[in-house]
């Protein structure tokens, strides 16, 4: 059952006050950004970037930005449930063109149902926001009535099974086709839970789990269920003892075997989690990325972690190393559908055409990566998509069309003995995998990985 998430309530108004109304700009910004995600398919990460984000977001104090991110995360993660509730509450549907009203209601409902915000504050601010918007003034009474009814029934509504009928059709159809109805339903249910924070530590995960109040997972990842404040304020972060990385994302870099003192290329490397894993294993790493700015971020991360790697920015087809590499890791650009727990906007900003386009790009990058590795060297191809078109089908395509590589099956012991994560020699994880003691201790990102050896 979903529960309310605790957040910093500083700045919340107890009741209406003179303009400017405390807390109102944050709610207005949340509704505006929700519109950008749902109506214009804009990435939430970009909108809430603290340097280059949406102007209305950047105008807020940091604590209000955190509130906006919490509201949007809940509103998008539970969008289907909120739609179901409002549909049952309304005598007739909202006007088709009342998009701003719908977003305002979703922002308020997310607070009432899933955040530790006083109901009266969420409702009063929603009514004030409606009255201050010419498009929604005439609906202010409706906003008040429907949200008060929601507040009275909040416990009952949270106890309902996660709704699936309002998930975008392309996504639900892809899930059912790829995984069957039962597993598809589990994946959708998993994305309704806000995930814990996973960290990869340089050494002794048991010690760091004790220091940070975490749990050691099957591969040494430390999972933190509750983090108060900024992650960067936790012990060990500034000292470079660990970095944030989902347990599933930590698996591909460990599939290259013993790479100590070997030359390894990390393709599409930024922001550098896998780069750090390769460096810690003793490899001489060259991190390659199309974006020079993203590589700068990677370099800053390596400096914090006290790791040295070489970098190269540009198109992969233009990269001509003096010597071929012993191994290559390609974490290819993808639809990111495996990260819906952390990035619920993906459901509303992507469609099946993105999957098809990116699968084609991944195939091109995989083919290009083969030419960078020595004969006898290994290539690990990975991405964070749960679409088989970007994983199993792509591997079948490349193996059937080329005779210079062969598949090297991944073994149970290479993934902590979790054989359920392997199928036909490749790695396949989903958000519904890795059951824990609580919903927030369960799950992992959806990831795919396959390992090849160059033979000609």
FIDOMI-429177 format. One record per residue (C-alpha): residue in three letters; chain; x, y, z. Coordinates in Angstrom, 2 decimals. Layout:
# FIDOMI-429177
rest / kette / east / north / up
ALA / A / X / Y / Z .
...
# end
This chain:
# FIDOMI-429177
rest / kette / east / north / up
UNK / A / 0.00 / 0.00 / 0.00 .
UNK / A / 1.29 / 3.44 / -0.85 .
UNK / A / 2.21 / 5.75 / 1.99 .
UNK / A / 2.84 / 9.45 / 2.32 .
UNK / A / 6.42 / 10.53 / 1.80 .
UNK / A / 7.90 / 12.86 / 4.42 .
UNK / A / 9.28 / 16.10 / 3.04 .
UNK / A / 10.55 / 19.42 / 4.34 .
UNK / A / 7.42 / 21.47 / 5.01 .
UNK / A / 9.24 / 24.77 / 5.52 .
UNK / A / 7.44 / 27.60 / 3.83 .
UNK / A / 4.01 / 25.96 / 3.78 .
UNK / A / 1.20 / 28.32 / 4.58 .
UNK / A / -1.28 / 27.46 / 7.32 .
UNK / A / -3.94 / 29.46 / 5.53 .
UNK / A / -4.27 / 32.09 / 2.86 .
UNK / A / -2.19 / 35.19 / 3.37 .
UNK / A / -1.37 / 38.39 / 1.55 .
UNK / A / 0.39 / 38.16 / -1.78 .
UNK / A / 2.84 / 36.62 / -2.26 .
UNK / A / 1.22 / 33.51 / -0.77 .
UNK / A / 3.85 / 31.24 / 0.83 .
UNK / A / 4.10 / 27.98 / -1.06 .
UNK / A / 2.04 / 29.15 / -4.03 .
UNK / A / 4.93 / 29.72 / -6.48 .
UNK / A / 6.13 / 26.15 / -5.87 .
UNK / A / 2.69 / 24.71 / -6.68 .
UNK / A / 2.35 / 26.89 / -9.76 .
UNK / A / 5.79 / 25.82 / -10.92 .
UNK / A / 4.92 / 22.16 / -10.33 .
UNK / A / 1.77 / 22.46 / -12.45 .
UNK / A / 3.69 / 24.27 / -15.20 .
UNK / A / 6.40 / 21.63 / -15.29 .
UNK / A / 3.86 / 18.81 / -15.21 .
UNK / A / 2.31 / 20.37 / -18.30 .
UNK / A / 5.70 / 20.47 / -20.00 .
UNK / A / 6.24 / 16.77 / -19.31 .
UNK / A / 2.78 / 15.47 / -20.21 .
UNK / A / 1.74 / 17.87 / -22.97 .
UNK / A / 5.12 / 18.64 / -24.57 .
UNK / A / 7.05 / 15.47 / -23.69 .
UNK / A / 9.87 / 17.39 / -22.05 .
UNK / A / 12.38 / 15.53 / -19.88 .
UNK / A / 11.87 / 16.15 / -16.17 .
UNK / A / 15.62 / 16.00 / -15.55 .
UNK / A / 16.13 / 18.93 / -17.89 .
UNK / A / 13.27 / 20.94 / -16.42 .
UNK / A / 14.60 / 20.54 / -12.88 .
UNK / A / 18.29 / 20.98 / -13.62 .
UNK / A / 19.65 / 23.40 / -11.02 .
UNK / A / 21.72 / 25.28 / -13.61 .
UNK / A / 19.76 / 25.11 / -16.84 .
UNK / A / 16.26 / 24.18 / -15.74 .
UNK / A / 12.91 / 25.89 / -16.37 .
UNK / A / 12.99 / 29.59 / -15.34 .
UNK / A / 9.96 / 29.19 / -13.09 .
UNK / A / 11.78 / 26.39 / -11.28 .
UNK / A / 15.07 / 28.27 / -11.03 .
UNK / A / 13.27 / 31.25 / -9.46 .
UNK / A / 12.49 / 29.14 / -6.39 .
UNK / A / 14.55 / 28.70 / -3.24 .
UNK / A / 16.31 / 25.33 / -2.98 .
UNK / A / 13.83 / 23.92 / -0.43 .
UNK / A / 10.95 / 24.79 / -2.75 .
UNK / A / 12.77 / 23.17 / -5.66 .
UNK / A / 13.01 / 20.00 / -3.60 .
UNK / A / 9.27 / 20.23 / -2.92 .
UNK / A / 8.55 / 20.66 / -6.65 .
UNK / A / 10.63 / 17.59 / -7.47 .
UNK / A / 8.82 / 15.58 / -4.80 .
UNK / A / 5.41 / 16.69 / -6.11 .
UNK / A / 6.27 / 15.90 / -9.72 .
UNK / A / 7.75 / 12.53 / -8.83 .
UNK / A / 4.59 / 11.53 / -6.99 .
UNK / A / 2.24 / 13.03 / -9.59 .
UNK / A / 3.93 / 11.16 / -12.46 .
UNK / A / 4.56 / 7.92 / -10.60 .
UNK / A / 0.89 / 7.72 / -9.58 .
UNK / A / -0.63 / 9.44 / -12.58 .
UNK / A / -2.80 / 6.46 / -13.49 .
UNK / A / -4.17 / 6.20 / -9.94 .
UNK / A / -4.94 / 9.92 / -9.76 .
UNK / A / -6.72 / 9.75 / -13.13 .
UNK / A / -8.80 / 6.82 / -11.89 .
UNK / A / -9.80 / 8.67 / -8.74 .
UNK / A / -10.83 / 11.88 / -10.47 .
UNK / A / -12.77 / 9.94 / -13.07 .
UNK / A / -14.80 / 8.31 / -10.31 .
UNK / A / -15.35 / 11.61 / -8.48 .
UNK / A / -16.54 / 13.71 / -11.40 .
UNK / A / -20.14 / 13.64 / -12.60 .
UNK / A / -18.88 / 14.43 / -16.08 .
UNK / A / -15.36 / 14.59 / -17.55 .
UNK / A / -13.34 / 17.79 / -17.41 .
UNK / A / -13.44 / 19.82 / -20.64 .
UNK / A / -10.96 / 18.54 / -23.22 .
UNK / A / -9.14 / 21.87 / -23.29 .
UNK / A / -8.90 / 22.18 / -19.49 .
UNK / A / -5.31 / 20.92 / -19.42 .
UNK / A / -4.05 / 23.46 / -16.88 .
UNK / A / -6.92 / 22.55 / -14.54 .
UNK / A / -6.09 / 18.86 / -14.81 .
UNK / A / -2.43 / 19.51 / -14.00 .
UNK / A / -3.37 / 21.70 / -11.04 .
UNK / A / -5.57 / 18.91 / -9.66 .
UNK / A / -2.85 / 16.31 / -10.15 .
UNK / A / -0.32 / 18.46 / -8.31 .
UNK / A / -2.70 / 18.86 / -5.37 .
UNK / A / -3.70 / 15.19 / -5.35 .
UNK / A / -0.06 / 14.10 / -5.26 .
UNK / A / 0.39 / 16.11 / -2.06 .
UNK / A / -2.82 / 14.88 / -0.41 .
UNK / A / -2.20 / 11.24 / -1.22 .
UNK / A / 1.54 / 10.72 / -1.25 .
UNK / A / 3.44 / 13.58 / 0.42 .
UNK / A / 3.65 / 14.69 / 4.02 .
UNK / A / 1.93 / 18.00 / 3.32 .
UNK / A / -1.07 / 19.11 / 5.43 .
UNK / A / -4.24 / 18.51 / 3.45 .
UNK / A / -5.58 / 21.99 / 4.12 .
UNK / A / -2.36 / 23.56 / 2.80 .
UNK / A / -2.46 / 21.52 / -0.41 .
UNK / A / -6.16 / 22.28 / -0.93 .
UNK / A / -6.05 / 25.97 / -0.06 .
UNK / A / -3.06 / 26.56 / -2.32 .
UNK / A / -4.73 / 24.68 / -5.18 .
UNK / A / -7.86 / 26.83 / -4.83 .
UNK / A / -5.73 / 29.98 / -4.70 .
UNK / A / -3.84 / 28.84 / -7.78 .
UNK / A / -7.13 / 28.25 / -9.61 .
UNK / A / -8.48 / 31.69 / -8.67 .
UNK / A / -5.25 / 33.36 / -9.84 .
UNK / A / -5.41 / 31.73 / -13.28 .
UNK / A / -8.05 / 33.20 / -15.66 .
UNK / A / -8.39 / 29.79 / -17.31 .
UNK / A / -9.37 / 28.12 / -14.04 .
UNK / A / -11.16 / 30.78 / -12.01 .
UNK / A / -14.61 / 29.39 / -12.72 .
UNK / A / -13.48 / 25.94 / -11.54 .
UNK / A / -12.18 / 27.04 / -8.12 .
UNK / A / -15.28 / 25.66 / -6.38 .
UNK / A / -14.87 / 22.34 / -8.14 .
UNK / A / -11.21 / 22.22 / -7.16 .
UNK / A / -12.12 / 22.79 / -3.52 .
UNK / A / -14.90 / 20.19 / -3.50 .
UNK / A / -13.07 / 17.41 / -5.29 .
UNK / A / -9.88 / 17.80 / -3.25 .
UNK / A / -11.76 / 17.84 / 0.05 .
UNK / A / -13.50 / 14.63 / -0.95 .
UNK / A / -10.11 / 13.17 / -1.86 .
UNK / A / -8.68 / 14.14 / 1.54 .
UNK / A / -11.59 / 12.42 / 3.33 .
UNK / A / -11.05 / 9.23 / 1.33 .
UNK / A / -7.24 / 9.35 / 1.09 .
UNK / A / -6.54 / 6.20 / 3.12 .
UNK / A / -9.03 / 4.17 / 1.10 .
UNK / A / -7.71 / 5.46 / -2.21 .
UNK / A / -4.09 / 4.71 / -1.31 .
UNK / A / -5.07 / 1.15 / -0.43 .
UNK / A / -6.38 / 0.48 / -3.94 .
UNK / A / -4.32 / -1.67 / -6.31 .
UNK / A / -2.21 / 0.42 / -8.71 .
UNK / A / -4.20 / 1.42 / -11.77 .
UNK / A / -3.00 / 0.36 / -15.19 .
UNK / A / -5.74 / 1.47 / -17.56 .
UNK / A / -4.33 / 4.98 / -17.91 .
UNK / A / -0.72 / 3.93 / -18.58 .
UNK / A / 0.22 / 5.00 / -22.14 .
UNK / A / -0.93 / 2.28 / -24.52 .
UNK / A / 2.46 / 1.91 / -26.24 .
UNK / A / 4.12 / 1.07 / -22.93 .
UNK / A / 1.54 / -1.36 / -21.58 .
UNK / A / 1.33 / -3.14 / -24.95 .
UNK / A / 5.12 / -3.44 / -25.11 .
UNK / A / 5.25 / -4.84 / -21.58 .
UNK / A / 2.55 / -7.45 / -22.20 .
UNK / A / 4.10 / -8.49 / -25.50 .
UNK / A / 7.59 / -8.80 / -24.00 .
UNK / A / 6.81 / -10.22 / -20.55 .
UNK / A / 3.22 / -11.46 / -20.44 .
UNK / A / 0.38 / -9.94 / -18.43 .
UNK / A / 1.43 / -11.20 / -15.01 .
UNK / A / 5.01 / -9.88 / -15.16 .
UNK / A / 3.85 / -6.68 / -16.88 .
UNK / A / 1.48 / -5.98 / -13.97 .
UNK / A / 4.31 / -6.52 / -11.48 .
UNK / A / 6.56 / -4.09 / -13.37 .
UNK / A / 3.84 / -1.43 / -13.36 .
UNK / A / 3.21 / -1.99 / -9.66 .
UNK / A / 6.95 / -1.67 / -8.93 .
UNK / A / 7.19 / 1.70 / -10.65 .
UNK / A / 4.58 / 3.07 / -8.24 .
UNK / A / 7.09 / 2.80 / -5.37 .
UNK / A / 9.75 / 5.43 / -4.95 .
UNK / A / 13.06 / 3.54 / -5.05 .
UNK / A / 15.76 / 3.45 / -2.43 .
UNK / A / 19.19 / 4.91 / -3.13 .
UNK / A / 21.86 / 2.40 / -4.13 .
UNK / A / 25.54 / 3.17 / -3.79 .
UNK / A / 28.64 / 1.43 / -5.07 .
UNK / A / 31.46 / 1.50 / -2.51 .
UNK / A / 35.17 / 1.21 / -3.18 .
UNK / A / 35.60 / -1.41 / -0.46 .
UNK / A / 34.04 / -3.13 / 2.58 .
UNK / A / 30.33 / -2.67 / 1.82 .
UNK / A / 29.41 / -4.12 / 5.23 .
UNK / A / 31.21 / -1.27 / 6.99 .
UNK / A / 29.51 / 1.37 / 4.84 .
UNK / A / 26.11 / -0.27 / 5.31 .
UNK / A / 26.61 / 0.03 / 9.08 .
UNK / A / 27.81 / 3.64 / 8.86 .
UNK / A / 24.97 / 4.79 / 6.62 .
UNK / A / 22.20 / 2.55 / 7.95 .
UNK / A / 21.95 / 0.56 / 4.74 .
UNK / A / 21.66 / -3.03 / 3.54 .
UNK / A / 24.23 / -4.99 / 1.53 .
UNK / A / 22.75 / -6.51 / -1.62 .
UNK / A / 23.82 / -9.65 / -3.45 .
UNK / A / 26.66 / -8.00 / -5.40 .
UNK / A / 28.02 / -5.72 / -2.68 .
UNK / A / 25.86 / -2.73 / -3.53 .
UNK / A / 24.68 / -0.86 / -0.43 .
UNK / A / 21.00 / 0.10 / -0.44 .
UNK / A / 19.86 / 3.09 / 1.63 .
UNK / A / 16.14 / 3.02 / 2.37 .
UNK / A / 15.88 / 6.41 / 4.08 .
UNK / A / 18.09 / 9.40 / 3.32 .
UNK / A / 17.43 / 12.69 / 5.06 .
UNK / A / 18.68 / 15.74 / 3.17 .
UNK / A / 21.14 / 15.74 / 0.29 .
UNK / A / 22.99 / 12.55 / -0.63 .
UNK / A / 26.17 / 14.59 / -1.00 .
UNK / A / 26.03 / 15.39 / 2.72 .
UNK / A / 26.37 / 11.73 / 3.74 .
UNK / A / 29.60 / 10.45 / 5.21 .
UNK / A / 32.09 / 9.33 / 2.60 .
UNK / A / 30.62 / 11.16 / -0.39 .
UNK / A / 32.96 / 14.16 / -0.43 .
UNK / A / 35.88 / 11.88 / 0.40 .
UNK / A / 35.17 / 9.81 / -2.72 .
UNK / A / 34.50 / 6.53 / -0.91 .
UNK / A / 31.35 / 5.73 / -2.92 .
UNK / A / 29.00 / 6.90 / -5.64 .
UNK / A / 25.30 / 6.56 / -6.39 .
UNK / A / 24.51 / 3.72 / -8.81 .
UNK / A / 21.54 / 1.38 / -9.05 .
UNK / A / 22.37 / -2.23 / -8.34 .
UNK / A / 21.38 / -3.26 / -11.86 .
UNK / A / 23.60 / -0.59 / -13.42 .
UNK / A / 26.57 / -1.93 / -11.45 .
UNK / A / 26.41 / -5.39 / -13.06 .
UNK / A / 27.62 / -4.87 / -16.67 .
UNK / A / 31.07 / -3.48 / -15.77 .
UNK / A / 31.76 / -6.65 / -13.79 .
UNK / A / 31.31 / -8.93 / -16.80 .
UNK / A / 34.70 / -8.28 / -18.41 .
UNK / A / 36.61 / -10.65 / -16.15 .
UNK / A / 40.05 / -9.76 / -14.80 .
UNK / A / 40.88 / -6.40 / -16.37 .
UNK / A / 43.72 / -5.37 / -14.07 .
UNK / A / 46.35 / -3.48 / -16.10 .
UNK / A / 44.33 / -4.00 / -19.29 .
UNK / A / 43.26 / -1.27 / -21.71 .
UNK / A / 39.48 / -0.84 / -21.55 .
UNK / A / 37.27 / 1.59 / -23.47 .
UNK / A / 34.08 / 2.80 / -21.81 .
UNK / A / 31.81 / 4.00 / -24.60 .
UNK / A / 28.98 / 6.50 / -23.97 .
UNK / A / 30.62 / 6.76 / -20.57 .
UNK / A / 29.14 / 9.83 / -18.86 .
UNK / A / 28.30 / 10.38 / -16.04 .
UNK / A / 30.87 / 7.75 / -15.11 .
UNK / A / 29.50 / 5.15 / -12.70 .
UNK / A / 30.72 / 2.28 / -14.84 .
UNK / A / 33.93 / 4.16 / -15.62 .
UNK / A / 34.67 / 4.23 / -11.91 .
UNK / A / 33.97 / 0.51 / -11.58 .
UNK / A / 36.42 / -0.27 / -14.39 .
UNK / A / 39.10 / 1.98 / -12.89 .
UNK / A / 38.72 / 0.46 / -9.43 .
UNK / A / 39.26 / -2.98 / -10.97 .
UNK / A / 42.67 / -1.75 / -12.08 .
UNK / A / 42.01 / -1.15 / -15.77 .
UNK / A / 43.57 / 1.62 / -17.85 .
UNK / A / 40.30 / 3.26 / -18.85 .
UNK / A / 39.52 / 5.55 / -21.75 .
UNK / A / 36.10 / 7.14 / -21.28 .
UNK / A / 34.46 / 8.16 / -24.55 .
UNK / A / 31.33 / 10.24 / -24.96 .
UNK / A / 29.71 / 12.30 / -27.69 .
UNK / A / 29.19 / 15.26 / -25.34 .
UNK / A / 32.19 / 17.25 / -24.13 .
UNK / A / 30.05 / 18.77 / -21.38 .
UNK / A / 29.01 / 15.35 / -20.12 .
UNK / A / 32.65 / 14.30 / -20.11 .
UNK / A / 33.48 / 17.32 / -17.97 .
UNK / A / 30.92 / 16.07 / -15.47 .
UNK / A / 32.53 / 12.63 / -15.64 .
UNK / A / 35.95 / 14.15 / -15.00 .
UNK / A / 34.62 / 15.99 / -11.94 .
UNK / A / 33.19 / 12.72 / -10.64 .
UNK / A / 36.53 / 10.96 / -11.16 .
UNK / A / 38.33 / 13.75 / -9.31 .
UNK / A / 36.00 / 13.34 / -6.33 .
UNK / A / 36.61 / 9.58 / -6.40 .
UNK / A / 40.39 / 10.07 / -6.78 .
UNK / A / 40.45 / 7.99 / -9.96 .
UNK / A / 42.45 / 8.68 / -13.10 .
UNK / A / 41.03 / 7.91 / -16.53 .
UNK / A / 41.69 / 9.17 / -20.04 .
UNK / A / 38.82 / 10.82 / -21.93 .
UNK / A / 37.88 / 11.48 / -25.53 .
UNK / A / 34.89 / 13.49 / -26.78 .
UNK / A / 33.26 / 13.08 / -30.19 .
UNK / A / 31.49 / 10.70 / -32.56 .
UNK / A / 32.50 / 7.10 / -32.02 .
UNK / A / 33.06 / 6.62 / -35.75 .
UNK / A / 35.77 / 9.31 / -35.59 .
UNK / A / 37.65 / 7.67 / -32.73 .
UNK / A / 40.84 / 6.05 / -34.03 .
UNK / A / 42.98 / 4.73 / -31.15 .
UNK / A / 46.66 / 4.02 / -31.74 .
UNK / A / 46.19 / 0.54 / -30.31 .
UNK / A / 43.12 / -1.64 / -30.02 .
UNK / A / 41.64 / -2.27 / -26.57 .
UNK / A / 41.65 / -5.48 / -24.57 .
UNK / A / 37.97 / -4.94 / -23.76 .
UNK / A / 35.11 / -2.56 / -24.49 .
UNK / A / 32.05 / -1.65 / -22.44 .
UNK / A / 29.21 / -0.05 / -24.41 .
UNK / A / 26.37 / 1.31 / -22.27 .
UNK / A / 24.36 / 2.48 / -25.24 .
UNK / A / 21.83 / 5.34 / -25.42 .
UNK / A / 18.37 / 3.83 / -25.08 .
UNK / A / 14.73 / 4.54 / -24.27 .
UNK / A / 15.56 / 4.31 / -20.53 .
UNK / A / 12.32 / 2.40 / -19.95 .
UNK / A / 14.05 / 0.35 / -17.26 .
UNK / A / 14.40 / 3.43 / -15.04 .
UNK / A / 10.71 / 4.28 / -14.71 .
UNK / A / 10.91 / 3.97 / -10.90 .
UNK / A / 13.44 / 6.81 / -10.78 .
UNK / A / 12.23 / 8.68 / -13.86 .
UNK / A / 8.43 / 8.26 / -14.09 .
UNK / A / 8.27 / 10.98 / -16.74 .
UNK / A / 9.61 / 8.46 / -19.26 .
UNK / A / 6.14 / 6.91 / -19.52 .
UNK / A / 4.80 / 10.24 / -20.72 .
UNK / A / 7.71 / 11.61 / -22.76 .
UNK / A / 8.62 / 8.56 / -24.88 .
UNK / A / 6.76 / 6.33 / -27.31 .
UNK / A / 7.44 / 3.22 / -29.37 .
UNK / A / 9.09 / 5.27 / -32.11 .
UNK / A / 11.84 / 6.16 / -29.63 .
UNK / A / 12.45 / 2.47 / -28.96 .
UNK / A / 12.69 / 1.72 / -32.68 .
UNK / A / 14.99 / 4.66 / -33.42 .
UNK / A / 17.30 / 3.95 / -30.51 .
UNK / A / 17.51 / 0.23 / -31.27 .
UNK / A / 18.87 / 1.16 / -34.69 .
UNK / A / 21.43 / 3.51 / -33.13 .
UNK / A / 22.48 / 0.84 / -30.62 .
UNK / A / 23.13 / -1.64 / -33.40 .
UNK / A / 25.32 / 0.90 / -35.19 .
UNK / A / 27.28 / 1.61 / -32.00 .
UNK / A / 27.72 / -2.09 / -31.24 .
UNK / A / 29.09 / -2.73 / -34.71 .
UNK / A / 31.46 / 0.23 / -34.34 .
UNK / A / 32.67 / -1.02 / -30.97 .
UNK / A / 33.76 / -4.35 / -32.44 .
UNK / A / 36.47 / -2.60 / -34.47 .
UNK / A / 37.95 / -1.11 / -31.28 .
UNK / A / 38.77 / -4.39 / -29.53 .
UNK / A / 41.59 / -6.85 / -30.22 .
UNK / A / 40.86 / -10.30 / -31.58 .
UNK / A / 40.15 / -12.39 / -28.50 .
UNK / A / 38.97 / -9.32 / -26.57 .
UNK / A / 35.57 / -8.93 / -24.92 .
UNK / A / 32.72 / -6.54 / -25.63 .
UNK / A / 29.91 / -5.99 / -23.13 .
UNK / A / 26.83 / -4.33 / -24.61 .
UNK / A / 24.36 / -2.89 / -22.09 .
UNK / A / 21.48 / -0.46 / -21.72 .
UNK / A / 18.73 / 0.46 / -19.25 .
UNK / A / 15.78 / -0.44 / -21.48 .
UNK / A / 13.27 / -3.20 / -20.77 .
UNK / A / 12.19 / -3.34 / -24.42 .
UNK / A / 13.43 / -6.59 / -25.93 .
UNK / A / 13.81 / -4.75 / -29.23 .
UNK / A / 16.74 / -2.95 / -27.60 .
UNK / A / 18.12 / -6.14 / -26.06 .
UNK / A / 17.47 / -9.76 / -27.00 .
UNK / A / 16.23 / -8.97 / -30.50 .
UNK / A / 19.21 / -6.71 / -31.17 .
UNK / A / 21.64 / -9.42 / -30.06 .
UNK / A / 19.98 / -11.95 / -32.37 .
UNK / A / 20.25 / -9.49 / -35.25 .
UNK / A / 23.95 / -8.81 / -34.78 .
UNK / A / 24.86 / -12.47 / -34.28 .
UNK / A / 22.97 / -13.53 / -37.40 .
UNK / A / 24.61 / -10.85 / -39.54 .
UNK / A / 28.25 / -11.04 / -38.41 .
UNK / A / 30.88 / -13.78 / -38.18 .
UNK / A / 33.55 / -11.82 / -36.30 .
UNK / A / 31.99 / -12.12 / -32.82 .
UNK / A / 30.39 / -14.82 / -30.72 .
UNK / A / 28.23 / -14.66 / -27.62 .
UNK / A / 29.98 / -15.49 / -24.34 .
UNK / A / 27.22 / -16.56 / -21.93 .
UNK / A / 27.07 / -14.82 / -18.56 .
UNK / A / 27.36 / -17.23 / -15.62 .
UNK / A / 25.29 / -17.31 / -12.43 .
UNK / A / 28.28 / -16.58 / -10.21 .
UNK / A / 29.00 / -13.38 / -12.14 .
UNK / A / 25.69 / -11.92 / -10.95 .
UNK / A / 25.85 / -12.98 / -7.33 .
UNK / A / 24.23 / -16.34 / -7.99 .
UNK / A / 20.96 / -14.68 / -9.08 .
UNK / A / 20.30 / -17.06 / -11.97 .
UNK / A / 16.77 / -15.68 / -12.36 .
UNK / A / 18.38 / -12.56 / -13.83 .
UNK / A / 19.86 / -14.57 / -16.71 .
UNK / A / 18.17 / -15.95 / -19.80 .
UNK / A / 19.93 / -17.71 / -22.68 .
UNK / A / 23.27 / -16.36 / -21.54 .
UNK / A / 22.30 / -12.68 / -21.31 .
UNK / A / 21.39 / -10.46 / -18.37 .
UNK / A / 17.83 / -9.17 / -18.11 .
UNK / A / 16.59 / -7.30 / -15.03 .
UNK / A / 13.28 / -5.48 / -14.51 .
UNK / A / 11.86 / -3.14 / -11.85 .
UNK / A / 9.87 / -6.10 / -10.54 .
UNK / A / 12.99 / -8.12 / -9.69 .
UNK / A / 14.82 / -8.35 / -6.35 .
UNK / A / 12.12 / -8.68 / -3.72 .
UNK / A / 13.03 / -7.10 / -0.37 .
UNK / A / 11.48 / -6.81 / 3.08 .
UNK / A / 9.65 / -3.60 / 2.15 .
UNK / A / 8.59 / -2.05 / -1.18 .
UNK / A / 11.31 / 0.58 / -0.91 .
UNK / A / 13.94 / -2.12 / -0.34 .
UNK / A / 12.69 / -4.05 / -3.36 .
UNK / A / 13.22 / -3.66 / -7.06 .
UNK / A / 16.01 / -2.61 / -9.35 .
UNK / A / 16.34 / -0.76 / -12.61 .
UNK / A / 15.56 / -2.66 / -15.77 .
UNK / A / 18.85 / -3.50 / -17.48 .
UNK / A / 20.08 / -5.63 / -20.35 .
UNK / A / 23.61 / -6.86 / -20.94 .
UNK / A / 25.21 / -9.30 / -23.37 .
UNK / A / 28.87 / -10.30 / -23.67 .
UNK / A / 30.71 / -11.03 / -26.91 .
UNK / A / 34.21 / -12.11 / -27.90 .
UNK / A / 35.82 / -10.86 / -31.08 .
UNK / A / 36.99 / -13.91 / -33.01 .
UNK / A / 38.07 / -12.43 / -36.35 .
# end
